[in-house]
């Protein structure tokens, strides 16, 4: 999905008028100027303010607000793009277009789109926004295509609340010093959603807009030398730390192997001493440099429910507001990071069954 929005300054008097839903003295000219900028089909401050107040989605105490244009509410500027890949057309950047014109390679992959069709849909959406502005005119059609109806339902049921929540989070802590943003008006103007035909004239979204929560963890590239005798213990240590061997080759003229591997950054602490101890000194000290970020495909909030899962992963434990098994690496990472940042943690040391007797090691 692709959302078209505009960000404009929101002056203090206009904000006060929106807050009170009443034209404040001295704000008339600013309201009229804002109405012209948003192409609102009214000329009086009272009518413009009434239109903005009716379209208001959220307003905070720091002079920020988010509004949804009437063209978006009524579906005039909503387009359902028939796409099996689940992607919508995004126009290439200027430097990418220039590279394309010069015959050079670029990152924009036209194979992912039916460029002519999707670009036409994108052009129609921009035309609707520019033609009707904030409010649809008399020429706007009230009948929506089946694909556009599906896109409008997706917006109202799945996206609208998340967009408002994202706006509130963004203005609460700015991008530079995490200070509150002030005096910003966000205008939601149009929407494109990738849909595909299911049965007859019925459409559905091509793929879910939300996915499960996953961590992105940094990986290090590890390089070292090992003898044949220490190879088994080395592989054992790397496997225990979720490392992956990328390459192993003999060093010419010696009996040593050069090992290249990828290792999660969180698992690299204490690696050298562990390898020396396990291999009895048959490996050299590893060289670790940053390699890349990779998705850690483990659900931190997974709950073992079946008998087999509870036998393999442990009984269900209720820690704060999270229920999980005993062995969950992703949740362990989350707890450690949140604890280091001073955030609230559902501590693993929470007593689950205080009435039961336990024997602790001294």
C-alpha positions as CSV (number, residue, x, y, z in Angstrom):
1,X,0.0,0.0,0.0
2,X,1.1,3.6,-0.6
3,X,-0.3,6.6,1.2
4,X,-0.3,10.1,-0.2
5,X,0.0,12.8,2.5
6,X,1.0,16.4,2.8
7,X,2.7,18.1,5.8
8,X,2.1,21.9,6.3
9,X,2.8,24.3,9.1
10,X,0.1,24.8,11.7
11,X,0.1,28.2,13.2
12,X,-0.8,28.7,16.9
13,X,-4.0,30.6,16.3
14,X,-5.3,28.0,13.8
15,X,-4.4,25.2,16.2
16,X,-6.3,27.0,19.0
17,X,-9.3,27.4,16.7
18,X,-9.2,23.7,15.8
19,X,-8.9,22.8,19.5
20,X,-11.9,24.9,20.5
21,X,-13.7,24.3,17.2
22,X,-14.3,28.1,17.1
23,X,-12.7,30.8,15.1
24,X,-10.3,32.6,17.5
25,X,-9.8,36.4,17.1
26,X,-6.9,37.1,14.8
27,X,-6.9,33.7,13.2
28,X,-9.2,34.5,10.3
29,X,-6.4,35.3,7.7
30,X,-4.4,32.3,8.7
31,X,-7.4,30.0,8.4
32,X,-8.2,31.4,4.9
33,X,-4.6,31.0,3.8
34,X,-4.6,27.3,5.0
35,X,-7.9,26.7,3.2
36,X,-6.4,27.9,0.0
37,X,-3.2,25.8,0.5
38,X,-5.4,22.7,0.9
39,X,-7.8,23.6,-1.9
40,X,-10.8,23.7,0.3
41,X,-13.9,24.8,-1.6
42,X,-14.9,27.5,0.9
43,X,-13.9,31.1,1.4
44,X,-15.1,32.1,4.9
45,X,-13.0,31.1,8.0
46,X,-16.0,29.6,9.7
47,X,-16.7,27.2,6.8
48,X,-13.1,26.3,6.4
49,X,-12.7,25.6,10.1
50,X,-15.9,23.5,10.1
51,X,-14.5,21.4,7.2
52,X,-11.2,20.9,9.0
53,X,-12.9,20.0,12.3
54,X,-15.1,17.4,10.7
55,X,-12.0,15.8,9.1
56,X,-9.9,15.9,12.2
57,X,-8.4,12.5,13.2
58,X,-6.2,13.5,16.2
59,X,-4.9,16.6,17.9
60,X,-2.3,16.8,20.6
61,X,-1.2,19.5,23.1
62,X,1.9,20.6,21.3
63,X,0.2,22.2,18.3
64,X,0.1,19.2,16.0
65,X,-2.9,17.7,14.2
66,X,-3.8,15.1,11.5
67,X,-6.8,15.4,9.2
68,X,-8.3,13.1,6.6
69,X,-9.4,14.8,3.4
70,X,-13.0,14.3,2.3
71,X,-11.8,12.8,-0.9
72,X,-10.1,10.0,1.0
73,X,-13.1,9.5,3.4
74,X,-15.5,9.1,0.4
75,X,-13.1,7.0,-1.6
76,X,-12.6,9.4,-4.4
77,X,-8.8,9.4,-4.0
78,X,-8.6,5.7,-3.1
79,X,-7.4,3.2,-5.8
80,X,-7.3,-0.5,-5.7
81,X,-4.4,-1.7,-7.9
82,X,-4.7,-5.2,-9.3
83,X,-1.3,-6.7,-8.4
84,X,-0.4,-10.3,-7.8
85,X,2.9,-9.3,-6.3
86,X,1.3,-7.3,-3.6
87,X,3.2,-4.1,-4.6
88,X,2.0,-0.8,-5.9
89,X,3.8,1.5,-8.4
90,X,6.3,4.0,-6.9
91,X,7.7,6.6,-9.3
92,X,11.5,6.4,-9.6
93,X,13.6,9.1,-8.0
94,X,15.1,11.8,-10.2
95,X,18.6,10.3,-10.1
96,X,17.2,6.9,-10.9
97,X,15.2,8.3,-13.9
98,X,18.3,10.1,-15.1
99,X,20.4,6.9,-14.9
100,X,17.6,5.1,-16.8
101,X,17.6,7.7,-19.5
102,X,21.4,7.4,-19.9
103,X,21.2,3.6,-20.2
104,X,22.9,2.9,-16.9
105,X,22.0,0.2,-14.4
106,X,19.9,1.2,-11.4
107,X,18.1,-0.4,-8.4
108,X,14.6,0.2,-9.7
109,X,13.3,-3.1,-11.0
110,X,10.6,-2.6,-13.6
111,X,9.9,-6.4,-13.8
112,X,8.1,-6.2,-10.5
113,X,5.4,-4.0,-12.0
114,X,3.2,-3.6,-15.1
115,X,4.7,-0.2,-15.5
116,X,2.2,1.2,-18.0
117,X,-0.9,0.0,-16.1
118,X,0.4,0.8,-12.6
119,X,1.7,4.2,-13.6
120,X,-1.7,5.0,-15.1
121,X,-3.3,4.2,-11.8
122,X,-0.8,6.3,-10.0
123,X,-1.4,9.2,-12.4
124,X,-5.2,8.9,-12.0
125,X,-4.8,9.1,-8.2
126,X,-2.6,12.2,-8.4
127,X,-5.2,13.8,-10.8
128,X,-8.0,13.1,-8.4
129,X,-6.1,14.7,-5.6
130,X,-5.2,17.8,-7.6
131,X,-8.6,18.1,-9.2
132,X,-10.8,17.8,-6.2
133,X,-8.4,18.9,-3.5
134,X,-9.5,18.5,0.1
135,X,-13.2,18.2,-0.8
136,X,-14.7,16.3,-3.7
137,X,-16.5,18.5,-6.1
138,X,-19.8,18.0,-7.9
139,X,-18.0,16.3,-10.8
140,X,-16.7,13.5,-8.5
141,X,-18.3,10.2,-9.2
142,X,-20.1,8.6,-6.2
143,X,-19.8,5.1,-7.6
144,X,-16.6,3.2,-6.8
145,X,-15.2,0.3,-8.6
146,X,-15.1,-3.0,-6.8
147,X,-11.3,-2.8,-6.4
148,X,-11.6,0.7,-4.9
149,X,-14.3,-0.5,-2.5
150,X,-12.0,-3.2,-1.2
151,X,-9.1,-0.7,-0.9
152,X,-11.4,1.7,1.1
153,X,-12.4,-1.1,3.4
154,X,-8.8,-2.0,4.0
155,X,-8.1,1.6,4.9
156,X,-10.9,2.0,7.4
157,X,-10.5,-1.4,9.1
158,X,-6.7,-2.0,9.0
159,X,-4.7,1.2,8.2
160,X,-6.5,4.2,9.6
161,X,-5.9,3.5,13.3
162,X,-2.3,2.5,12.7
163,X,-1.6,5.7,10.7
164,X,-3.0,7.9,13.5
165,X,-1.1,6.0,16.2
166,X,2.1,6.4,14.1
167,X,1.5,10.1,13.8
168,X,1.1,10.4,17.6
169,X,4.3,8.5,18.2
170,X,6.3,10.5,15.7
171,X,5.3,13.9,17.0
172,X,5.8,12.9,20.6
173,X,9.5,12.3,19.9
174,X,11.2,14.1,17.0
175,X,13.9,12.6,14.8
176,X,16.9,14.6,16.0
177,X,16.8,14.9,19.8
178,X,13.6,13.1,20.5
179,X,11.9,16.3,21.6
180,X,8.2,16.9,20.8
181,X,7.4,18.2,17.3
182,X,5.4,21.4,17.3
183,X,3.2,23.2,14.8
184,X,2.7,20.4,12.2
185,X,-0.5,19.6,10.3
186,X,-0.5,16.2,8.4
187,X,-3.1,15.9,5.7
188,X,-4.0,12.4,4.4
189,X,-4.9,12.9,0.8
190,X,-5.0,9.6,-1.1
191,X,-4.3,5.8,-0.9
192,X,-3.3,3.0,-3.2
193,X,-3.7,-0.6,-2.1
194,X,-2.6,-3.7,-3.9
195,X,-5.6,-6.1,-4.4
196,X,-6.3,-9.2,-6.5
197,X,-9.5,-10.7,-7.9
198,X,-10.9,-13.5,-5.9
199,X,-14.3,-14.5,-7.3
200,X,-16.3,-12.6,-9.9
201,X,-16.2,-8.9,-9.3
202,X,-14.9,-9.5,-5.7
203,X,-11.4,-8.4,-4.7
204,X,-9.2,-8.9,-1.7
205,X,-5.9,-7.6,-0.6
206,X,-2.9,-9.2,-2.3
207,X,-1.1,-9.9,0.9
208,X,-1.5,-9.0,4.6
209,X,-0.4,-5.5,5.4
210,X,0.9,-6.5,8.8
211,X,3.2,-9.3,9.8
212,X,4.5,-10.9,13.0
213,X,7.0,-9.1,15.2
214,X,10.6,-10.0,14.4
215,X,14.0,-8.7,15.5
216,X,16.7,-7.5,13.1
217,X,20.1,-8.5,14.5
218,X,23.5,-7.5,13.4
219,X,25.9,-10.2,12.2
220,X,29.7,-10.2,12.3
221,X,32.1,-11.8,9.8
222,X,34.5,-14.1,11.6
223,X,37.9,-15.1,10.2
224,X,40.4,-17.4,11.9
225,X,42.8,-20.3,11.3
226,X,42.4,-23.8,12.8
227,X,44.2,-27.1,12.7
228,X,42.4,-30.3,11.7
229,X,42.4,-31.4,15.3
230,X,40.5,-28.3,16.5
231,X,38.0,-28.3,13.7
232,X,35.3,-30.4,15.5
233,X,35.3,-28.3,18.6
234,X,35.3,-25.1,16.6
235,X,32.2,-26.1,14.6
236,X,30.5,-27.1,17.9
237,X,31.2,-23.7,19.5
238,X,29.9,-21.9,16.4
239,X,26.8,-24.1,16.1
240,X,25.9,-23.4,19.8
241,X,26.1,-19.7,19.1
242,X,24.0,-19.9,15.9
243,X,27.1,-19.2,13.7
244,X,27.2,-20.3,10.0
245,X,30.4,-21.4,8.3
246,X,30.7,-19.6,5.0
247,X,34.0,-21.0,3.7
248,X,36.8,-23.3,4.8
249,X,40.0,-23.8,2.7
250,X,43.4,-25.1,3.3
251,X,46.2,-22.5,3.7
252,X,48.9,-23.4,1.1
253,X,52.0,-24.9,2.6
254,X,50.6,-25.5,6.0
255,X,48.2,-27.9,7.7
256,X,45.9,-25.1,8.8
257,X,42.4,-24.3,7.5
258,X,41.2,-20.7,7.1
259,X,37.6,-20.5,8.3
260,X,35.2,-17.7,7.4
261,X,31.8,-17.6,9.2
262,X,28.9,-15.4,10.1
263,X,28.0,-14.9,13.7
264,X,25.2,-12.9,15.5
265,X,26.7,-10.0,17.3
266,X,24.8,-10.8,20.5
267,X,26.4,-14.3,20.5
268,X,30.0,-13.0,20.1
269,X,30.7,-12.1,23.7
270,X,33.2,-14.5,25.3
271,X,33.8,-16.3,22.0
272,X,37.6,-16.2,22.0
273,X,38.0,-17.8,25.5
274,X,35.3,-20.3,24.7
275,X,37.0,-21.5,21.5
276,X,40.4,-21.7,23.1
277,X,39.0,-23.7,26.0
278,X,37.0,-26.1,23.8
279,X,39.8,-26.6,21.2
280,X,42.7,-26.7,23.6
281,X,44.4,-23.9,21.7
282,X,44.1,-25.4,18.3
283,X,42.5,-22.3,16.8
284,X,43.8,-18.7,16.4
285,X,42.2,-15.6,17.8
286,X,39.2,-14.7,15.6
287,X,39.0,-11.4,13.6
288,X,35.5,-10.0,13.9
289,X,34.2,-7.2,11.6
290,X,30.6,-6.0,11.0
291,X,29.0,-7.8,8.1
292,X,25.2,-7.1,7.8
293,X,21.8,-7.1,9.5
294,X,19.6,-10.1,9.2
295,X,16.1,-10.9,10.3
296,X,16.0,-13.3,13.3
297,X,13.1,-15.5,12.4
298,X,11.8,-16.5,15.8
299,X,8.6,-15.3,17.4
300,X,9.4,-13.6,20.7
301,X,5.8,-14.0,21.9
302,X,5.2,-17.6,20.8
303,X,3.4,-19.8,23.4
304,X,3.9,-23.5,23.7
305,X,0.4,-25.0,23.8
306,X,0.4,-28.6,22.7
307,X,1.7,-31.4,25.0
308,X,4.7,-32.0,22.7
309,X,5.6,-28.4,22.5
310,X,5.4,-28.1,26.3
311,X,7.7,-31.1,26.7
312,X,10.2,-29.7,24.2
313,X,10.2,-26.1,25.1
314,X,9.0,-26.0,28.7
315,X,5.8,-25.2,30.6
316,X,3.9,-22.0,30.0
317,X,5.2,-19.2,32.2
318,X,3.3,-16.0,32.9
319,X,5.8,-13.2,33.3
320,X,4.1,-9.8,33.6
321,X,1.9,-9.4,30.5
322,X,3.8,-11.9,28.4
323,X,3.3,-15.7,28.3
324,X,6.1,-17.7,26.8
325,X,8.1,-20.9,27.1
326,X,11.4,-21.2,28.9
327,X,13.6,-21.3,25.9
328,X,13.1,-18.2,23.7
329,X,16.2,-16.5,22.4
330,X,14.4,-13.6,20.8
331,X,12.5,-12.8,24.1
332,X,15.8,-13.0,26.0
333,X,17.3,-10.4,23.7
334,X,14.3,-8.1,24.1
335,X,14.6,-8.3,27.9
336,X,18.3,-7.6,27.9
337,X,17.9,-4.6,25.6
338,X,15.0,-3.1,27.5
339,X,16.7,-3.7,30.8
340,X,19.9,-1.9,29.6
341,X,17.8,1.0,28.3
342,X,15.9,1.3,31.6
343,X,12.5,0.3,30.2
344,X,9.9,-1.9,31.8
345,X,10.8,-5.6,31.7
346,X,8.7,-8.6,32.5
347,X,11.6,-10.1,34.5
348,X,12.4,-13.8,34.1
349,X,13.1,-13.7,37.9
350,X,9.4,-13.2,38.7
351,X,8.1,-15.9,41.1
352,X,5.6,-18.0,39.3
353,X,4.5,-20.4,42.1
354,X,5.5,-19.0,45.4
355,X,3.7,-21.7,47.4
356,X,5.9,-24.5,45.9
357,X,9.1,-25.5,47.6
358,X,12.3,-25.0,45.6
359,X,15.9,-26.0,46.2
360,X,18.4,-23.3,45.1
361,X,22.1,-23.9,44.5
362,X,24.3,-22.1,47.0
